[in-house]
Structure formats: C-alpha cells, structure tokens
Amino acid sequence: MCVAVFAWKIHPDFPLVFAGNRDELHVRPSSAAGFWEDAPQVLAGRDLTAGGTWLGVTANGRFALVTNYREGPVPEKGPRSRGELTADFLRGATPPRDYLEQVQRHAHDYAPFSLIVGEAEALWYFSNRDARAPFAITPGIHGLSNHLLDTPWPKVSLSMRRLEALLKRATPTAEELLELLADRTPASANELPDTGIGAERERQISPVFVVNAEYGTRCSNVILRARNGELHFAERRFDAAGRRLETRDFQLAGDGA
C-alpha cells in the first residue's frame, strides 16, 4: 500500500471505513484477493515472491496493513519480508498491542515499515522508523503513505479531506471509496515531500493513483466494517497502463459486534 485513508470509530454504522491503493513493481507477481488455502480465515491478496500480504482481514474482525517507509533512491532490504508482519497477525490470535510489542523486539530484521493491526474494538500502529512505542490509534480520520501515520503528504491530505466529505454527506459505498482512490493528478512542485529520490520521481509517484510502466498502482482496496460485524471487502485490479482488469467483492457475515 502506498496511500491509505480510513475513518475509525466515527461513523454511526461503520466503525471502520478504509480505502487504499497498493503501488508496486508490475513485474512482482501477486495473486488477487481471496481466501488463503493455508489459512482459510484470511481474506487478502498475496505476494507470490515472499508469501505475505500488504493488506488483509478476517471474518472475526482482524485487520492488518503494512506500507514501506521511503528514505532514499535505493530501498533498504531486510532479511525478512515485511509482508509476513501482516500475514502472521491475520493467521494468529495475539491481541494487537501484544503483537506489535513482539514485532518491536525484532523490528531491525525488516526494511523500513509502518504497520497497522487491529480487531473489532482496537487499532494499533508501529513503525521501525518511529521513536514511539506501539500506540493505539484514536477515533478519527487517518492517513498513511510511505512515511509515518498521518504525515501530511499531498495524496494523504487530499484523500483524508475527500473521505471526510464523503462521510458527511452520505453512507459510504464501496464504489464511492474506489472512486476516491482513482485520482491521477500529480501534486504541485511546492507540495512535494523530499525523501531523497529527486523532484521528478517525487512528482511521478505523487498522485493518489500512480500510472507508470514499471511501478504503479496495482490494486485498490476498500473495507466497510459494520457495527454488527458484517464486512464488505472489495478489490479492483489494474494493469501497467492503469486499465481496470477486474473487481472482486466479498461479503463476510462476521461474528457480531
């Protein structure tokens, strides 16, 4: 995921409203969202190189999201895949806070990351580029890209404003959230962050939806988790030209609020 916005515990009907785009090299193989054969409770796409995921949910309310933290033109590599951080949480039953405290103890094994994990009543955040210990995410609208939670990069701030406006005027739908993720307009030069990759590269990957022949938006995901535990998960996949390939919709009954 390279931009994600979510409303946590502020909508009367949906405690979690989530929208996010996954940006990745187009040559890196991955499977579309579905239930995993080796972990049937997990609903997620899957990275076919390392076996983990960028985003996933379970019917009993577990949620996990990881993004890389950008610092310089050559991404740092770690001995372990960041995708296992989300996959291990989704497979298990460890409470979010305890899980992130375990992750913190071996966080140096991974390239820079931001990680959000949660259950029906709690969302927690940790980054191995943040001096703070794991902390609970407060109710409100939040955003994350390739930095720390709520860092106001243009695509994050824009998407947060649009999500706020959507929630004020209507009960959100999956299609409206997918449309929120479709903006391909680059940020203006004076808004761009400086993460050490050069101004032109910053501009190329500054849109909410990135179109590039080598690296761009591979899929958009939305999640609507209702107060009674029912969950709507949707994924829209794209090719390297930004053309829509397919949309997958899943409705999970959940286990109640």
C-alpha positions in Angstrom: 0.0 0.0 0.0 1.3 3.4 -0.9 -1.7 5.5 0.2 -4.4 4.5 2.7 -7.0 6.5 4.5 -9.5 5.3 7.0 -12.2 6.5 9.4 -12.0 4.8 12.7 -15.0 4.8 15.1 -16.6 8.0 13.9 -19.4 6.7 11.6 -22.6 5.6 13.3 -23.0 2.5 11.2 -19.4 1.6 10.1 -16.7 1.7 12.8 -14.1 1.1 10.1 -14.2 2.7 6.7 -11.0 2.1 4.7 -9.7 2.9 1.2 -6.1 2.2 0.0 -4.0 1.8 -3.1 -1.2 -0.7 -3.4 1.7 0.6 -5.5 4.3 -1.9 -6.5 6.6 -3.0 -9.4 4.4 -4.5 -12.1 6.8 -7.5 -12.6 6.5 -8.6 -8.9 3.9 -11.4 -9.0 0.9 -11.4 -6.8 -2.5 -13.0 -6.5 -5.8 -11.3 -6.4 -7.8 -11.0 -3.1 -9.3 -14.3 -1.9 -9.3 -16.7 1.0 -6.0 -18.4 1.5 -5.8 -22.2 1.2 -3.3 -22.5 4.0 -5.2 -20.0 6.3 -8.9 -20.2 5.3 -9.8 -17.4 7.7 -7.6 -14.9 5.9 -9.0 -12.8 3.1 -6.3 -10.9 1.3 -4.2 -10.6 -1.8 -0.9 -12.3 -1.7 2.7 -11.5 -2.7 3.8 -14.6 -4.6 7.5 -13.8 -4.1 7.6 -13.9 -0.3 4.2 -15.2 0.5 2.9 -12.4 2.7 0.4 -9.6 2.0 0.1 -5.8 2.1 -3.5 -5.8 3.4 -5.9 -8.4 4.8 -8.9 -9.1 7.0 -10.6 -12.0 8.7 -14.3 -12.7 9.4 -13.8 -12.2 13.2 -12.6 -8.6 12.7 -8.8 -8.8 12.5 -7.2 -6.3 10.1 -3.6 -5.7 9.1 -1.9 -3.2 6.8 1.8 -2.6 6.0 3.5 0.1 4.0 7.1 0.7 3.2 8.9 3.8 4.6 10.7 5.7 1.8 14.1 7.1 2.5 16.4 7.5 -0.5 16.7 6.2 -4.0 17.8 2.7 -3.2 15.3 0.9 -0.9 16.8 -0.8 2.1 16.4 -4.5 2.3 15.9 -6.6 5.4 16.5 -10.3 5.9 12.7 -10.8 6.5 9.8 -9.8 4.3 7.5 -7.0 5.6 4.5 -8.9 4.2 4.9 -11.6 6.9 4.1 -8.9 9.6 0.5 -8.7 8.3 0.2 -12.3 7.4 1.3 -13.6 10.8 -1.1 -11.3 12.6 -4.1 -12.4 10.4 -3.3 -16.0 11.0 -3.0 -15.7 14.7 -5.0 -14.6 17.8 -2.5 -12.4 19.6 -4.1 -9.1 20.7 -2.9 -6.1 18.6 -0.9 -4.4 21.3 0.9 -7.6 22.3 1.6 -8.5 18.7 3.2 -5.1 18.0 5.3 -5.3 21.1 6.6 -8.7 19.8 7.3 -7.1 16.4 9.2 -4.2 18.1 11.7 -6.6 19.6 12.9 -7.8 16.2 11.9 -4.7 14.1 15.6 -4.4 12.8 15.0 -7.6 10.8 12.8 -5.7 8.4 13.3 -2.9 5.9 11.6 0.3 7.0 7.9 -0.1 7.5 4.7 1.2 9.0 2.3 -1.4 10.4 -1.3 -1.2 11.5 -3.1 -4.2 13.1 -6.4 -4.3 14.8 -9.5 -6.2 15.9 -13.1 -5.1 16.2 -12.5 -2.7 19.1 -8.9 -1.6 18.7 -6.4 -0.4 16.0 -2.7 -0.1 16.8 0.2 1.4 15.0 4.0 0.8 15.0 6.9 1.8 12.7 10.5 0.9 12.9 11.3 4.4 11.9 9.3 6.0 14.7 10.9 6.5 18.2 7.5 6.0 19.8 6.4 2.6 21.1 3.3 0.9 19.6 0.3 3.1 20.2 -3.5 2.8 19.9 -5.0 4.8 17.0 -7.5 7.3 18.2 -11.0 7.7 16.7 -11.0 10.0 13.7 -9.8 10.1 10.0 -6.3 9.0 9.5 -3.9 8.6 6.5 -0.8 6.7 5.7 1.6 6.6 2.8 5.3 5.7 2.7 6.2 7.6 5.9 4.6 7.7 9.4 0.9 7.7 10.2 -0.8 11.0 9.4 2.3 12.5 7.7 0.6 15.2 5.6 1.9 14.3 2.1 -0.3 15.7 -0.6 -2.0 12.5 -1.6 -2.7 11.6 2.1 -4.1 15.0 2.9 -6.2 15.1 -0.2 -7.6 11.6 0.4 -8.4 12.4 4.0 -10.3 15.5 3.0 -12.3 13.6 0.4 -13.1 10.8 2.9 -14.3 13.3 5.4 -16.5 15.0 2.9 -18.0 11.6 1.8 -18.8 10.6 5.3 -20.5 13.9 6.0 -22.9 13.7 3.1 -23.8 10.0 2.8 -23.4 6.5 4.0 -20.3 5.4 2.0 -20.4 2.7 -0.6 -17.6 0.6 -1.9 -17.9 2.3 -5.4 -17.6 5.8 -3.9 -14.5 4.7 -2.0 -12.9 3.2 -5.1 -13.6 6.5 -6.9 -11.8 8.3 -4.1 -8.7 6.3 -4.9 -8.8 7.0 -8.7 -7.3 10.5 -8.8 -4.3 10.5 -11.2 -3.4 14.2 -10.8 0.3 14.9 -9.7 0.9 17.2 -6.7 2.3 20.6 -7.4 6.0 21.1 -7.1 5.8 23.2 -3.9 3.8 20.4 -2.2 6.2 17.5 -2.9 8.0 15.9 0.0 11.7 15.3 -0.2 12.5 11.7 0.5 15.8 11.6 -1.3 14.6 10.3 -4.7 14.7 13.6 -6.7 12.0 16.0 -7.6 10.9 14.3 -10.8 10.5 10.9 -9.2 8.6 12.5 -6.3 6.2 14.1 -8.9 5.7 10.8 -10.8 4.6 8.9 -7.7 2.7 11.8 -6.0 -0.8 11.1 -7.4 -3.3 9.0 -5.3 -3.3 6.6 -8.3 0.1 6.1 -9.9 0.4 5.2 -13.6 3.8 4.1 -14.7 5.0 1.2 -16.9 7.4 -0.1 -14.3 6.0 0.9 -10.9 2.4 2.0 -10.2 -0.9 1.3 -8.6 -1.6 -2.5 -8.9 -4.9 -2.5 -7.0 -7.4 -0.5 -5.0 -9.0 -1.9 -1.8 -11.9 -0.8 0.3 -13.3 -2.1 3.5 -16.6 -1.3 5.2 -17.0 -3.0 8.6 -20.4 -2.6 10.1 -21.2 -2.3 13.7 -22.8 -5.7 13.8 -19.5 -7.2 12.5 -20.6 -7.6 8.8 -17.7 -6.7 6.5 -17.6 -5.7 2.8 -14.2 -6.1 1.2 -13.6 -5.1 -2.4 -10.5 -5.1 -4.6 -10.1 -3.5 -8.0 -7.0 -4.6 -10.0 -5.2 -2.7 -12.8 -2.6 -3.4 -15.5 0.6 -1.4 -16.0 -1.3 1.2 -18.2 -3.8 1.8 -15.4 -6.6 0.0 -17.1 -9.1 -1.9 -15.0 -8.8 -5.6 -15.0 -11.4 -6.9 -12.5 -13.2 -6.0 -9.3 -13.7 -8.6 -6.6 -16.4 -8.2 -3.9 -16.6 -10.2 -0.7 -19.3 -10.0 2.0 -18.4 -11.5 5.4 -21.1 -12.2 8.0 -18.7 -11.6 10.9 -19.3 -12.7 14.4 -21.3 -9.8 15.8 -20.2 -6.5 17.4 
